[in-house]
Structure formats: structure tokens, C-alpha cells
Amino acid sequence: MGEAKRRKEALGEAYGQEKGSWLKKEQLLWIQKWVTRGTWVGIGLLVVIWVIVRFIGPSLGWWQLAAN
């Protein structure tokens, strides 16, 4: 007898069903949505800070960038 058949006999009605998890599918999708949104916010902030440091700060005389 194969392993799948043994497992099916051992589990009975529970065979093929998902095991109980402490997080439900809706909760996982909510977490994924907010992590993705937070990542894009972080990327946007990184770009804004880079533009300020590279272009705006030196043009307003706040600091000077070293020449290569």
C-alpha cells in the first residue's frame, strides 16, 4: 500500500483539507497588502531623500558635494 493510501486511511475525513493555521487567508492577504504598500512608501521616501541630498540641498547652498 502506498503512503498516500495509508495517510488517507489514518486521517479519514480530514484527508486533503488544510491544517488549522493561526492565521487565516484573509489575514495573510491583509498583511501582504500592507507590507507591499509600506515597501512602495519606503521606495518613494528613498527617492525623495536622494533628490533632496543630491540636487535641492546643494542648489540652496545647504551643503556642497565633493567633486570626483
Phi and psi restraints in degrees (range 20) as a CNS / XPLOR table:
assign (resid 1 and name C) (resid 2 and name N)
       (resid 2 and name CA) (resid 2 and name C) 1.0 -78.5 20.0 2
assign (resid 2 and name N) (resid 2 and name CA)
       (resid 2 and name C) (resid 3 and name N) 1.0 164.8 20.0 2
assign (resid 2 and name C) (resid 3 and name N)
       (resid 3 and name CA) (resid 3 and name C) 1.0 -61.8 20.0 2
assign (resid 3 and name N) (resid 3 and name CA)
       (resid 3 and name C) (resid 4 and name N) 1.0 -40.2 20.0 2
assign (resid 3 and name C) (resid 4 and name N)
       (resid 4 and name CA) (resid 4 and name C) 1.0 -63.3 20.0 2
assign (resid 4 and name N) (resid 4 and name CA)
       (resid 4 and name C) (resid 5 and name N) 1.0 -40.3 20.0 2
assign (resid 4 and name C) (resid 5 and name N)
       (resid 5 and name CA) (resid 5 and name C) 1.0 -66.5 20.0 2
assign (resid 5 and name N) (resid 5 and name CA)
       (resid 5 and name C) (resid 6 and name N) 1.0 -41.2 20.0 2
assign (resid 5 and name C) (resid 6 and name N)
       (resid 6 and name CA) (resid 6 and name C) 1.0 -61.7 20.0 2
assign (resid 6 and name N) (resid 6 and name CA)
       (resid 6 and name C) (resid 7 and name N) 1.0 -44.0 20.0 2
assign (resid 6 and name C) (resid 7 and name N)
       (resid 7 and name CA) (resid 7 and name C) 1.0 -64.2 20.0 2
assign (resid 7 and name N) (resid 7 and name CA)
       (resid 7 and name C) (resid 8 and name N) 1.0 -40.3 20.0 2
assign (resid 7 and name C) (resid 8 and name N)
       (resid 8 and name CA) (resid 8 and name C) 1.0 -63.4 20.0 2
assign (resid 8 and name N) (resid 8 and name CA)
       (resid 8 and name C) (resid 9 and name N) 1.0 -41.2 20.0 2
assign (resid 8 and name C) (resid 9 and name N)
       (resid 9 and name CA) (resid 9 and name C) 1.0 -67.8 20.0 2
assign (resid 9 and name N) (resid 9 and name CA)
       (resid 9 and name C) (resid 10 and name N) 1.0 -37.7 20.0 2
assign (resid 9 and name C) (resid 10 and name N)
       (resid 10 and name CA) (resid 10 and name C) 1.0 -70.8 20.0 2
assign (resid 10 and name N) (resid 10 and name CA)
       (resid 10 and name C) (resid 11 and name N) 1.0 -39.7 20.0 2
assign (resid 10 and name C) (resid 11 and name N)
       (resid 11 and name CA) (resid 11 and name C) 1.0 -85.7 20.0 2
assign (resid 11 and name N) (resid 11 and name CA)
       (resid 11 and name C) (resid 12 and name N) 1.0 -25.7 20.0 2
assign (resid 11 and name C) (resid 12 and name N)
       (resid 12 and name CA) (resid 12 and name C) 1.0 65.1 20.0 2
assign (resid 12 and name N) (resid 12 and name CA)
       (resid 12 and name C) (resid 13 and name N) 1.0 -123.2 20.0 2
assign (resid 12 and name C) (resid 13 and name N)
       (resid 13 and name CA) (resid 13 and name C) 1.0 -66.8 20.0 2
assign (resid 13 and name N) (resid 13 and name CA)
       (resid 13 and name C) (resid 14 and name N) 1.0 -25.6 20.0 2
assign (resid 13 and name C) (resid 14 and name N)
       (resid 14 and name CA) (resid 14 and name C) 1.0 -79.7 20.0 2
assign (resid 14 and name N) (resid 14 and name CA)
       (resid 14 and name C) (resid 15 and name N) 1.0 -4.4 20.0 2
assign (resid 14 and name C) (resid 15 and name N)
       (resid 15 and name CA) (resid 15 and name C) 1.0 -64.7 20.0 2
assign (resid 15 and name N) (resid 15 and name CA)
       (resid 15 and name C) (resid 16 and name N) 1.0 131.0 20.0 2
assign (resid 15 and name C) (resid 16 and name N)
       (resid 16 and name CA) (resid 16 and name C) 1.0 85.3 20.0 2
assign (resid 16 and name N) (resid 16 and name CA)
       (resid 16 and name C) (resid 17 and name N) 1.0 -5.4 20.0 2
assign (resid 16 and name C) (resid 17 and name N)
       (resid 17 and name CA) (resid 17 and name C) 1.0 -94.6 20.0 2
assign (resid 17 and name N) (resid 17 and name CA)
       (resid 17 and name C) (resid 18 and name N) 1.0 154.5 20.0 2
assign (resid 17 and name C) (resid 18 and name N)
       (resid 18 and name CA) (resid 18 and name C) 1.0 -67.3 20.0 2
assign (resid 18 and name N) (resid 18 and name CA)
       (resid 18 and name C) (resid 19 and name N) 1.0 145.4 20.0 2
assign (resid 18 and name C) (resid 19 and name N)
       (resid 19 and name CA) (resid 19 and name C) 1.0 -74.8 20.0 2
assign (resid 19 and name N) (resid 19 and name CA)
       (resid 19 and name C) (resid 20 and name N) 1.0 152.6 20.0 2
assign (resid 19 and name C) (resid 20 and name N)
       (resid 20 and name CA) (resid 20 and name C) 1.0 -63.7 20.0 2
assign (resid 20 and name N) (resid 20 and name CA)
       (resid 20 and name C) (resid 21 and name N) 1.0 134.8 20.0 2
assign (resid 20 and name C) (resid 21 and name N)
       (resid 21 and name CA) (resid 21 and name C) 1.0 -121.8 20.0 2
assign (resid 21 and name N) (resid 21 and name CA)
       (resid 21 and name C) (resid 22 and name N) 1.0 155.4 20.0 2
assign (resid 21 and name C) (resid 22 and name N)
       (resid 22 and name CA) (resid 22 and name C) 1.0 -80.9 20.0 2
assign (resid 22 and name N) (resid 22 and name CA)
       (resid 22 and name C) (resid 23 and name N) 1.0 -8.8 20.0 2
assign (resid 22 and name C) (resid 23 and name N)
       (resid 23 and name CA) (resid 23 and name C) 1.0 -122.4 20.0 2
assign (resid 23 and name N) (resid 23 and name CA)
       (resid 23 and name C) (resid 24 and name N) 1.0 134.6 20.0 2
assign (resid 23 and name C) (resid 24 and name N)
       (resid 24 and name CA) (resid 24 and name C) 1.0 -88.2 20.0 2
assign (resid 24 and name N) (resid 24 and name CA)
       (resid 24 and name C) (resid 25 and name N) 1.0 165.3 20.0 2
assign (resid 24 and name C) (resid 25 and name N)
       (resid 25 and name CA) (resid 25 and name C) 1.0 -60.0 20.0 2
assign (resid 25 and name N) (resid 25 and name CA)
       (resid 25 and name C) (resid 26 and name N) 1.0 -40.2 20.0 2
assign (resid 25 and name C) (resid 26 and name N)
       (resid 26 and name CA) (resid 26 and name C) 1.0 -63.6 20.0 2
assign (resid 26 and name N) (resid 26 and name CA)
       (resid 26 and name C) (resid 27 and name N) 1.0 -38.8 20.0 2
assign (resid 26 and name C) (resid 27 and name N)
       (resid 27 and name CA) (resid 27 and name C) 1.0 -66.7 20.0 2
assign (resid 27 and name N) (resid 27 and name CA)
       (resid 27 and name C) (resid 28 and name N) 1.0 -40.0 20.0 2
assign (resid 27 and name C) (resid 28 and name N)
       (resid 28 and name CA) (resid 28 and name C) 1.0 -65.4 20.0 2
assign (resid 28 and name N) (resid 28 and name CA)
       (resid 28 and name C) (resid 29 and name N) 1.0 -38.9 20.0 2
assign (resid 28 and name C) (resid 29 and name N)
       (resid 29 and name CA) (resid 29 and name C) 1.0 -67.0 20.0 2
assign (resid 29 and name N) (resid 29 and name CA)
       (resid 29 and name C) (resid 30 and name N) 1.0 -37.4 20.0 2
assign (resid 29 and name C) (resid 30 and name N)
       (resid 30 and name CA) (resid 30 and name C) 1.0 -63.6 20.0 2
assign (resid 30 and name N) (resid 30 and name CA)
       (resid 30 and name C) (resid 31 and name N) 1.0 -44.0 20.0 2
assign (resid 30 and name C) (resid 31 and name N)
       (resid 31 and name CA) (resid 31 and name C) 1.0 -62.9 20.0 2
assign (resid 31 and name N) (resid 31 and name CA)
       (resid 31 and name C) (resid 32 and name N) 1.0 -44.3 20.0 2
assign (resid 31 and name C) (resid 32 and name N)
       (resid 32 and name CA) (resid 32 and name C) 1.0 -60.6 20.0 2
assign (resid 32 and name N) (resid 32 and name CA)
       (resid 32 and name C) (resid 33 and name N) 1.0 -42.1 20.0 2
assign (resid 32 and name C) (resid 33 and name N)
       (resid 33 and name CA) (resid 33 and name C) 1.0 -60.8 20.0 2
assign (resid 33 and name N) (resid 33 and name CA)
       (resid 33 and name C) (resid 34 and name N) 1.0 -46.8 20.0 2
assign (resid 33 and name C) (resid 34 and name N)
       (resid 34 and name CA) (resid 34 and name C) 1.0 -73.0 20.0 2
assign (resid 34 and name N) (resid 34 and name CA)
       (resid 34 and name C) (resid 35 and name N) 1.0 -33.6 20.0 2
assign (resid 34 and name C) (resid 35 and name N)
       (resid 35 and name CA) (resid 35 and name C) 1.0 -67.2 20.0 2
assign (resid 35 and name N) (resid 35 and name CA)
       (resid 35 and name C) (resid 36 and name N) 1.0 -40.9 20.0 2
assign (resid 35 and name C) (resid 36 and name N)
       (resid 36 and name CA) (resid 36 and name C) 1.0 -63.6 20.0 2
assign (resid 36 and name N) (resid 36 and name CA)
       (resid 36 and name C) (resid 37 and name N) 1.0 -44.7 20.0 2
assign (resid 36 and name C) (resid 37 and name N)
       (resid 37 and name CA) (resid 37 and name C) 1.0 -62.2 20.0 2
assign (resid 37 and name N) (resid 37 and name CA)
       (resid 37 and name C) (resid 38 and name N) 1.0 -43.4 20.0 2
assign (resid 37 and name C) (resid 38 and name N)
       (resid 38 and name CA) (resid 38 and name C) 1.0 -63.9 20.0 2
assign (resid 38 and name N) (resid 38 and name CA)
       (resid 38 and name C) (resid 39 and name N) 1.0 -35.9 20.0 2
assign (resid 38 and name C) (resid 39 and name N)
       (resid 39 and name CA) (resid 39 and name C) 1.0 -64.3 20.0 2
assign (resid 39 and name N) (resid 39 and name CA)
       (resid 39 and name C) (resid 40 and name N) 1.0 -44.3 20.0 2
assign (resid 39 and name C) (resid 40 and name N)
       (resid 40 and name CA) (resid 40 and name C) 1.0 -66.0 20.0 2
assign (resid 40 and name N) (resid 40 and name CA)
       (resid 40 and name C) (resid 41 and name N) 1.0 -36.4 20.0 2
assign (resid 40 and name C) (resid 41 and name N)
       (resid 41 and name CA) (resid 41 and name C) 1.0 -62.8 20.0 2
assign (resid 41 and name N) (resid 41 and name CA)
       (resid 41 and name C) (resid 42 and name N) 1.0 -42.9 20.0 2
assign (resid 41 and name C) (resid 42 and name N)
       (resid 42 and name CA) (resid 42 and name C) 1.0 -62.5 20.0 2
assign (resid 42 and name N) (resid 42 and name CA)
       (resid 42 and name C) (resid 43 and name N) 1.0 -42.1 20.0 2
assign (resid 42 and name C) (resid 43 and name N)
       (resid 43 and name CA) (resid 43 and name C) 1.0 -63.4 20.0 2
assign (resid 43 and name N) (resid 43 and name CA)
       (resid 43 and name C) (resid 44 and name N) 1.0 -42.5 20.0 2
assign (resid 43 and name C) (resid 44 and name N)
       (resid 44 and name CA) (resid 44 and name C) 1.0 -61.9 20.0 2
assign (resid 44 and name N) (resid 44 and name CA)
       (resid 44 and name C) (resid 45 and name N) 1.0 -43.5 20.0 2
assign (resid 44 and name C) (resid 45 and name N)
       (resid 45 and name CA) (resid 45 and name C) 1.0 -63.4 20.0 2
assign (resid 45 and name N) (resid 45 and name CA)
       (resid 45 and name C) (resid 46 and name N) 1.0 -39.6 20.0 2
assign (resid 45 and name C) (resid 46 and name N)
       (resid 46 and name CA) (resid 46 and name C) 1.0 -60.2 20.0 2
assign (resid 46 and name N) (resid 46 and name CA)
       (resid 46 and name C) (resid 47 and name N) 1.0 -43.5 20.0 2
assign (resid 46 and name C) (resid 47 and name N)
       (resid 47 and name CA) (resid 47 and name C) 1.0 -65.1 20.0 2
assign (resid 47 and name N) (resid 47 and name CA)
       (resid 47 and name C) (resid 48 and name N) 1.0 -43.7 20.0 2
assign (resid 47 and name C) (resid 48 and name N)
       (resid 48 and name CA) (resid 48 and name C) 1.0 -62.0 20.0 2
assign (resid 48 and name N) (resid 48 and name CA)
       (resid 48 and name C) (resid 49 and name N) 1.0 -44.9 20.0 2
assign (resid 48 and name C) (resid 49 and name N)
       (resid 49 and name CA) (resid 49 and name C) 1.0 -64.1 20.0 2
assign (resid 49 and name N) (resid 49 and name CA)
       (resid 49 and name C) (resid 50 and name N) 1.0 -41.0 20.0 2
assign (resid 49 and name C) (resid 50 and name N)
       (resid 50 and name CA) (resid 50 and name C) 1.0 -62.0 20.0 2
assign (resid 50 and name N) (resid 50 and name CA)
       (resid 50 and name C) (resid 51 and name N) 1.0 -43.1 20.0 2
assign (resid 50 and name C) (resid 51 and name N)
       (resid 51 and name CA) (resid 51 and name C) 1.0 -63.4 20.0 2
assign (resid 51 and name N) (resid 51 and name CA)
       (resid 51 and name C) (resid 52 and name N) 1.0 -41.2 20.0 2
assign (resid 51 and name C) (resid 52 and name N)
       (resid 52 and name CA) (resid 52 and name C) 1.0 -63.8 20.0 2
assign (resid 52 and name N) (resid 52 and name CA)
       (resid 52 and name C) (resid 53 and name N) 1.0 -47.6 20.0 2
assign (resid 52 and name C) (resid 53 and name N)
       (resid 53 and name CA) (resid 53 and name C) 1.0 -67.8 20.0 2
assign (resid 53 and name N) (resid 53 and name CA)
       (resid 53 and name C) (resid 54 and name N) 1.0 -40.1 20.0 2
assign (resid 53 and name C) (resid 54 and name N)
       (resid 54 and name CA) (resid 54 and name C) 1.0 -82.7 20.0 2
assign (resid 54 and name N) (resid 54 and name CA)
       (resid 54 and name C) (resid 55 and name N) 1.0 -37.8 20.0 2
assign (resid 54 and name C) (resid 55 and name N)
       (resid 55 and name CA) (resid 55 and name C) 1.0 -117.1 20.0 2
assign (resid 55 and name N) (resid 55 and name CA)
       (resid 55 and name C) (resid 56 and name N) 1.0 -51.9 20.0 2
assign (resid 55 and name C) (resid 56 and name N)
       (resid 56 and name CA) (resid 56 and name C) 1.0 -70.4 20.0 2
assign (resid 56 and name N) (resid 56 and name CA)
       (resid 56 and name C) (resid 57 and name N) 1.0 -47.4 20.0 2
assign (resid 56 and name C) (resid 57 and name N)
       (resid 57 and name CA) (resid 57 and name C) 1.0 -57.3 20.0 2
assign (resid 57 and name N) (resid 57 and name CA)
       (resid 57 and name C) (resid 58 and name N) 1.0 -52.1 20.0 2
assign (resid 57 and name C) (resid 58 and name N)
       (resid 58 and name CA) (resid 58 and name C) 1.0 -64.5 20.0 2
assign (resid 58 and name N) (resid 58 and name CA)
       (resid 58 and name C) (resid 59 and name N) 1.0 -35.4 20.0 2
assign (resid 58 and name C) (resid 59 and name N)
       (resid 59 and name CA) (resid 59 and name C) 1.0 -70.2 20.0 2
assign (resid 59 and name N) (resid 59 and name CA)
       (resid 59 and name C) (resid 60 and name N) 1.0 -26.6 20.0 2
assign (resid 59 and name C) (resid 60 and name N)
       (resid 60 and name CA) (resid 60 and name C) 1.0 -91.8 20.0 2
assign (resid 60 and name N) (resid 60 and name CA)
       (resid 60 and name C) (resid 61 and name N) 1.0 1.2 20.0 2
assign (resid 60 and name C) (resid 61 and name N)
       (resid 61 and name CA) (resid 61 and name C) 1.0 78.3 20.0 2
assign (resid 61 and name N) (resid 61 and name CA)
       (resid 61 and name C) (resid 62 and name N) 1.0 17.9 20.0 2
assign (resid 61 and name C) (resid 62 and name N)
       (resid 62 and name CA) (resid 62 and name C) 1.0 -71.3 20.0 2
assign (resid 62 and name N) (resid 62 and name CA)
       (resid 62 and name C) (resid 63 and name N) 1.0 -31.8 20.0 2
assign (resid 62 and name C) (resid 63 and name N)
       (resid 63 and name CA) (resid 63 and name C) 1.0 -163.1 20.0 2
assign (resid 63 and name N) (resid 63 and name CA)
       (resid 63 and name C) (resid 64 and name N) 1.0 170.4 20.0 2
assign (resid 63 and name C) (resid 64 and name N)
       (resid 64 and name CA) (resid 64 and name C) 1.0 -120.3 20.0 2
assign (resid 64 and name N) (resid 64 and name CA)
       (resid 64 and name C) (resid 65 and name N) 1.0 142.0 20.0 2
assign (resid 64 and name C) (resid 65 and name N)
       (resid 65 and name CA) (resid 65 and name C) 1.0 -90.4 20.0 2
assign (resid 65 and name N) (resid 65 and name CA)
       (resid 65 and name C) (resid 66 and name N) 1.0 141.9 20.0 2
assign (resid 65 and name C) (resid 66 and name N)
       (resid 66 and name CA) (resid 66 and name C) 1.0 -70.2 20.0 2
assign (resid 66 and name N) (resid 66 and name CA)
       (resid 66 and name C) (resid 67 and name N) 1.0 138.2 20.0 2
assign (resid 66 and name C) (resid 67 and name N)
       (resid 67 and name CA) (resid 67 and name C) 1.0 -80.8 20.0 2
assign (resid 67 and name N) (resid 67 and name CA)
       (resid 67 and name C) (resid 68 and name N) 1.0 144.4 20.0 2
